[in-house]
Amino acid sequence: MSNGQKVGADVIKSVYLETDGHHAFYASGQTYTGIEGERMLEQMTSEKLHWVTHDDGRTTLDACYDGTWLRSSEDNGTTWTDILPKVRFDTSIAEEQKLPSGFLLDERTGILIRLYRGQIADKTCYGYINQGAYREFYSISSDAGQSWTDPVQVIDHREPYDAIRWAPDLEYGVRGAIFAGGNQCVWLENGSLLAPFTVYERLERGPWNFRVVCATGTWSSDRTALDWEFGSWFEVSPNLSAAGCCEPSIISLGGDRLFMTTRCQGNESQGIYSTRFTTTSEDGGKTWSSPTPLLYDDGTPVHTPASISAFYDSSVTGKSYWVGNILDAPVYAQTPRYPLNFAEFDKERTCIIKDSLRVIQDRPEGAHEHVRYTNFGIYEDRVSGHLIITLPEQYRSRGYDQMERPEDFAASCVKYTVEL
């Protein structure tokens, strides 16, 4: 591990998008725009702190989503150009707003898909997860992203589903669902797309409960649209997770077999540790097995905070990998979110190979204990074959609760080039 920066061996760290001193920048959803070539698209998001005056007169600093915009690159990600203006979710607008939610490329057909989240502002709720007014849309491009069809809503093709009741147990304004993102989708061997969703449930027993469901999208005969069909729920019970399951990551095991891990929140008062609960599907994501913890090949648990993860199939090594925050001991919460690691994933035994564990980034010397390496974009560099990870290096100087100025939240987006 190199010097005090605590960057892993065979990993190059660089500044991807430098902060302006006020914002934290995220880069994700990276995709190539065609089967060949070096043209790419990616989604950028910014956040900042702002002063909020509450009903009781208190004034506090709160993190605020500050918009999303798209960039393109003609040279394999070396340089980028903004191609669309920043889109912000405006809580003063009564109509539905469609926000960018990532990309994915069908490498068999060369068709590019763009994802959107449809949302109506609900001022009575705090945060995006408390709102039921969600539905998902997509558009397609057959010319490498130069032009796009109008967004079309994702609706289960079976009766009686429509634009309002758009899938089993999903009703616009009552219970919504959010795409896990293009990087978490899986193309099945039959050419159809498996898209995972996180669903938020408002229950009287508590403020948080998540479930996961997957939808299969099958191309129409002329490949101008996807016909969607939703499968059954994957759930983690309250005695295993304090908030259900969310933020799924999926990998194909071949044929109709799939393996999925989910983020599950712990709770110290209940004696529940944060855990990546996993499940297997034998029928292309229609049904899922009962939840079991993510394990190493020696049968011991993989300790993680409640944070995102991703699978990655390398065209260079022919192996599969899992990327996430892996800890030495279990925790009850969402932190620490370091180190960021990756390790080989055994598809036959559906486990992490312990001896293959490598550090991408650990806590740098002098960094705050709440520094975090998470919420990343991930893709394989088509030219070099290296694994690329992009993320905001947040909370490096002070923790969130210690921030006194909007500038304290600022964070550059950094890039990790990982040689396999």
C-alpha positions in Angstrom: 0.0 0.0 0.0 1.5 3.3 -1.1 2.6 5.8 1.6 0.2 7.8 3.7 -2.5 7.9 1.0 -3.3 4.2 1.7 -3.9 3.4 -1.9 -3.7 -0.3 -2.8 -0.9 -2.0 -4.8 -1.4 -1.7 -8.6 -3.9 1.0 -8.1 -3.5 4.5 -9.5 -5.5 7.3 -7.9 -6.2 10.6 -9.7 -8.5 13.6 -9.4 -11.4 13.0 -11.8 -13.4 16.2 -11.3 -12.0 18.8 -8.9 -14.5 20.4 -6.5 -15.3 24.0 -6.9 -15.1 24.4 -3.1 -18.8 24.1 -2.5 -20.0 20.8 -4.0 -19.3 17.1 -3.8 -19.2 15.5 -7.3 -20.2 12.0 -8.2 -19.6 10.2 -11.5 -21.5 7.0 -12.3 -23.5 5.2 -15.0 -20.5 5.1 -17.4 -21.0 3.2 -20.6 -19.5 2.9 -24.1 -22.0 4.0 -26.7 -21.5 1.1 -29.1 -20.1 -2.4 -29.5 -16.8 -0.9 -30.7 -15.0 2.4 -30.3 -14.0 4.7 -27.5 -17.0 7.0 -27.3 -18.5 7.1 -23.8 -21.3 8.7 -21.8 -21.5 9.2 -18.0 -23.8 10.8 -15.5 -22.5 13.5 -13.1 -24.3 14.5 -9.9 -23.5 17.2 -7.4 -24.5 17.7 -3.7 -23.9 20.6 -1.4 -24.8 21.7 2.2 -27.3 24.5 2.7 -28.9 26.2 5.6 -32.4 25.0 6.4 -34.8 26.8 8.8 -37.1 24.3 10.6 -40.6 24.9 11.9 -39.3 25.3 15.4 -37.0 28.1 14.3 -33.8 26.0 14.4 -31.3 26.5 11.6 -29.2 23.6 10.5 -26.9 22.5 7.7 -28.4 19.7 5.5 -27.1 17.9 2.5 -28.9 18.8 -0.7 -29.0 17.2 -4.1 -28.0 19.9 -6.5 -28.5 18.5 -9.9 -27.5 15.9 -12.5 -25.9 16.4 -15.9 -24.4 14.3 -18.7 -21.0 14.2 -20.2 -19.5 12.5 -23.3 -16.0 11.4 -24.2 -14.6 10.7 -27.6 -11.2 9.4 -26.3 -12.0 6.5 -23.9 -12.6 8.8 -20.9 -9.4 10.8 -21.1 -11.3 14.1 -21.6 -15.0 14.9 -21.1 -17.5 17.4 -22.5 -20.8 18.4 -20.9 -23.5 17.6 -23.4 -26.7 18.6 -21.5 -27.4 21.3 -18.9 -27.7 20.4 -15.2 -31.2 19.1 -14.3 -32.4 19.8 -10.7 -35.3 18.3 -8.9 -37.5 21.3 -8.1 -39.8 20.8 -5.1 -41.9 23.9 -6.1 -43.1 22.1 -9.3 -46.3 20.2 -9.0 -45.9 18.1 -12.2 -43.8 14.9 -12.5 -40.1 15.5 -13.2 -37.9 12.9 -15.0 -34.4 12.7 -13.7 -31.5 10.9 -15.3 -30.8 7.5 -13.7 -28.0 6.0 -15.8 -27.2 4.1 -19.0 -26.6 0.5 -20.2 -25.5 -0.9 -23.5 -26.8 -4.1 -25.1 -23.5 -5.4 -26.5 -25.3 -7.9 -28.7 -27.4 -5.4 -30.6 -25.5 -2.2 -30.0 -28.6 -0.5 -28.7 -28.0 2.0 -25.9 -30.6 2.4 -23.1 -31.0 5.5 -21.0 -32.9 5.3 -17.6 -35.0 7.9 -15.9 -36.7 8.2 -12.5 -40.1 9.9 -12.6 -40.9 11.8 -9.4 -43.4 14.2 -7.9 -42.3 16.4 -5.0 -43.9 15.7 -1.7 -43.1 18.4 0.8 -44.7 16.5 3.7 -41.9 13.9 3.5 -38.2 14.1 4.2 -35.8 12.6 1.7 -36.4 10.7 -1.5 -37.0 7.4 0.2 -40.1 8.5 2.0 -42.0 9.4 -1.2 -44.3 7.0 -3.0 -44.5 9.1 -6.2 -42.0 7.1 -8.1 -42.1 5.3 -11.4 -39.4 4.5 -13.9 -38.9 5.3 -17.6 -36.4 4.5 -20.3 -35.5 5.6 -23.8 -33.3 4.0 -26.5 -30.7 5.0 -29.0 -29.7 3.1 -32.1 -27.0 5.6 -33.2 -24.6 5.6 -30.3 -26.4 8.1 -28.2 -26.7 10.8 -30.9 -30.5 10.7 -30.7 -33.0 9.2 -28.4 -36.6 8.1 -28.4 -39.0 9.8 -26.1 -39.0 8.3 -22.6 -41.4 5.3 -22.1 -42.7 4.2 -18.8 -41.7 0.8 -17.4 -45.0 -1.1 -17.1 -45.6 -4.8 -16.5 -47.1 -6.0 -19.8 -49.7 -8.3 -18.1 -53.2 -7.3 -17.2 -54.3 -5.2 -15.3 -51.2 -3.0 -15.1 -51.1 0.5 -16.4 -49.3 3.8 -15.9 -50.7 4.2 -12.4 -50.6 0.6 -11.1 -47.5 -0.2 -13.1 -46.4 -3.5 -11.6 -47.5 -5.9 -8.8 -47.9 -4.0 -5.6 -46.5 -0.8 -7.2 -48.9 2.1 -7.5 -47.9 5.6 -8.4 -48.2 7.9 -5.4 -48.6 5.0 -3.0 -45.7 2.7 -3.4 -42.8 3.4 -5.8 -39.6 1.7 -6.9 -36.2 3.0 -8.0 -33.9 1.5 -10.6 -30.7 0.2 -9.0 -28.9 1.7 -11.9 -27.5 0.6 -15.3 -24.3 -0.9 -13.8 -26.4 -3.2 -11.7 -28.5 -4.6 -14.5 -27.7 -8.0 -16.1 -28.1 -9.2 -19.7 -29.3 -12.8 -19.7 -28.1 -15.4 -22.1 -31.4 -15.3 -24.0 -30.8 -11.6 -24.8 -33.3 -10.2 -22.3 -32.5 -7.6 -19.6 -32.8 -8.1 -15.9 -33.3 -4.8 -14.0 -33.3 -4.7 -10.2 -35.4 -2.2 -8.3 -35.4 -1.1 -4.7 -38.9 -0.6 -3.2 -39.7 1.5 -0.2 -42.5 0.5 2.1 -44.1 2.9 4.6 -45.2 0.8 7.5 -46.6 1.7 10.9 -44.1 -0.4 12.7 -41.2 1.9 11.7 -39.9 4.5 9.3 -37.8 2.2 7.1 -38.4 -1.0 5.3 -37.1 -1.9 1.9 -37.7 -4.7 -0.5 -36.1 -5.7 -3.9 -37.8 -6.9 -7.0 -36.5 -7.6 -10.5 -38.1 -6.9 -13.9 -37.2 -8.7 -17.1 -37.3 -6.6 -20.2 -37.6 -8.5 -23.5 -36.9 -6.8 -26.8 -39.9 -6.3 -29.2 -39.5 -7.9 -32.6 -38.2 -4.6 -34.1 -36.1 -3.8 -31.1 -37.8 -0.5 -30.5 -39.2 -1.2 -27.1 -38.9 -3.6 -24.1 -41.8 -5.7 -22.8 -41.5 -5.9 -19.0 -42.5 -8.5 -16.6 -41.9 -8.3 -12.8 -40.9 -11.3 -10.7 -41.6 -12.0 -7.0 -40.2 -10.0 -4.1 -37.0 -10.6 -2.3 -37.4 -9.7 1.4 -35.2 -9.8 4.5 -37.2 -10.2 7.7 -37.0 -7.7 10.7 -35.2 -10.3 12.8 -32.3 -10.3 10.3 -32.2 -6.6 9.2 -33.5 -3.4 10.8 -34.7 -2.0 7.5 -35.2 -4.8 5.0 -33.0 -4.9 2.0 -32.0 -2.5 -0.7 -29.3 -1.5 -3.3 -29.0 -4.9 -5.0 -26.0 -6.1 -7.0 -26.5 -9.0 -9.3 -24.2 -11.4 -11.3 -25.1 -14.1 -13.8 -24.0 -17.6 -12.9 -24.8 -18.9 -16.4 -28.1 -19.8 -18.0 -31.0 -18.7 -15.9 -29.0 -18.8 -12.6 -28.3 -15.5 -10.8 -26.8 -14.4 -7.6 -27.7 -11.2 -5.8 -26.4 -9.4 -2.7 -28.3 -6.6 -0.9 -27.5 -3.9 1.5 -29.1 -4.6 4.9 -29.0 -2.2 7.9 -28.1 -3.3 11.4 -29.4 -2.1 14.7 -27.4 -2.2 17.9 -30.4 -2.2 20.2 -31.7 -5.3 18.4 -28.3 -6.9 18.3 -28.4 -7.1 14.5 -25.2 -6.4 12.5 -25.2 -4.8 9.1 -24.9 -7.7 6.6 -24.9 -8.3 2.9 -27.7 -10.8 2.6 -27.6 -12.9 -0.6 -30.0 -15.0 -2.6 -29.9 -17.2 -5.7 -32.4 -17.4 -8.6 -32.7 -20.5 -10.8 -35.3 -19.0 -13.2 -33.9 -15.7 -14.5 -34.9 -13.5 -11.5 -38.5 -14.5 -11.3 -38.1 -16.1 -7.9 -35.4 -16.0 -5.2 -34.1 -18.3 -2.5 -34.3 -17.4 1.2 -31.7 -14.8 2.4 -28.2 -16.0 3.6 -25.2 -13.9 4.6 -22.4 -13.3 2.1 -19.5 -15.7 3.0 -15.9 -16.3 2.3 -14.8 -19.6 0.8 -13.8 -20.8 4.3 -17.4 -20.4 5.5 -16.8 -17.3 7.6 -18.9 -14.1 7.1 -17.9 -11.2 5.0 -18.2 -8.2 7.3 -19.5 -5.0 5.7 -21.2 -1.8 6.7 -24.6 -0.9 5.2 -23.2 0.4 1.8 -23.3 -0.3 -1.9 -21.4 -3.0 -3.8 -21.0 -4.2 -7.3 -20.0 -7.3 -9.3 -17.6 -7.1 -12.1 -16.7 -9.7 -14.8 -13.2 -9.0 -16.2 -12.5 -9.6 -19.9 -8.8 -9.7 -19.1 -8.6 -12.4 -16.4 -11.9 -14.2 -17.2 -12.7 -14.0 -13.5 -15.5 -12.4 -11.6 -15.0 -9.9 -8.7 -17.0 -8.2 -6.0 -16.3 -4.6 -5.0 -17.4 -3.1 -1.7 -16.4 -2.0 1.8 -15.0 -5.1 3.6 -14.2 -4.8 7.3 -12.2 -6.9 9.8 -15.2 -7.1 12.3 -19.0 -6.6 12.1 -20.6 -3.2 12.7 -24.2 -2.2 13.4 -24.3 0.9 11.2 -23.4 2.4 7.8 -19.8 3.2 8.7 -16.9 2.9 8.4 -16.9 3.0 4.7 -13.3 2.1 4.3 -11.4 0.3 3.2 -12.8 -0.1 -0.3 -11.9 -3.5 -1.5 -12.3 -6.0 -4.3 -12.0 -9.7 -4.3 -12.5 -12.7 -6.6 -16.0 -14.1 -6.6 -16.4 -17.9 -7.0 -19.5 -18.5 -9.2 -19.6 -22.2 -8.5 -19.6 -21.9 -4.7 -21.2 -18.4 -4.7 -18.6 -17.0 -2.2 -15.8 -14.5 -1.9 -12.3 -16.0 -2.2 -10.6 -14.8 1.0 -7.0 -15.0 -0.2 -7.8 -12.8 -3.2 -8.9 -9.8 -1.2 -7.2 -6.6 -2.3 -7.4 -3.0 -1.0 -8.3 -0.2 -3.4 -8.4 2.6 -0.8 -8.0 2.6 2.9 -8.3 5.5 5.3 -5.5 7.9 4.5 -3.2 9.1 7.3 -4.7 12.2 8.9 -8.1 11.7 7.4 -11.2 12.0 9.5 -12.6 8.7 10.9 -15.8 9.3 8.9 -14.1 9.6 5.5 -15.8 7.3 3.1 -15.1 5.5 -0.2 -18.5 4.5 -1.5 -21.3 5.4 -3.9 -19.0 4.7 -6.8 -19.3 4.4 -10.6 -17.6 1.3 -12.1 -16.7 0.0 -15.5 -13.9 -1.8 -17.5 -11.6 0.4 -19.6 -12.1 -1.0 -23.1 -8.5 -0.2 -24.2 -6.5 -1.3 -21.2 -8.8 -3.8 -19.6 -8.3 -2.1 -16.2 -11.1 -1.7 -13.7 -12.1 1.9 -13.3 -13.9 3.2 -10.1 -15.0 6.8 -9.6 -16.3 8.3 -6.3 -16.4 11.5 -4.2 -13.8 11.5 -1.5 -16.1 12.8 1.2 -15.6 13.8 4.8 -11.9 13.7 4.5 -11.3 16.6 6.9 -14.3 16.5 9.3 -17.4 14.4 10.0 -20.8 15.4 8.8 -22.0 16.4 12.3 -19.0 18.6 12.7 -19.5 20.7 9.6 -20.1 24.4 10.2 -20.0 25.8 6.6 -21.3 24.6 3.2 -17.6 24.5 2.1 -17.0 21.7 4.6 -19.0 19.3 2.5 -17.1 19.9 -0.7 -15.4 16.8 -2.3 -13.6 16.2 -5.5 -14.5 13.1 -7.5 -11.5 10.8 -7.7 -10.7 8.0 -10.1 -9.1 4.6 -9.3 -7.4 2.7 -12.1 -7.0 -0.9 -10.9 -4.7 -3.2 -12.8 -5.8 -6.9 -12.6 
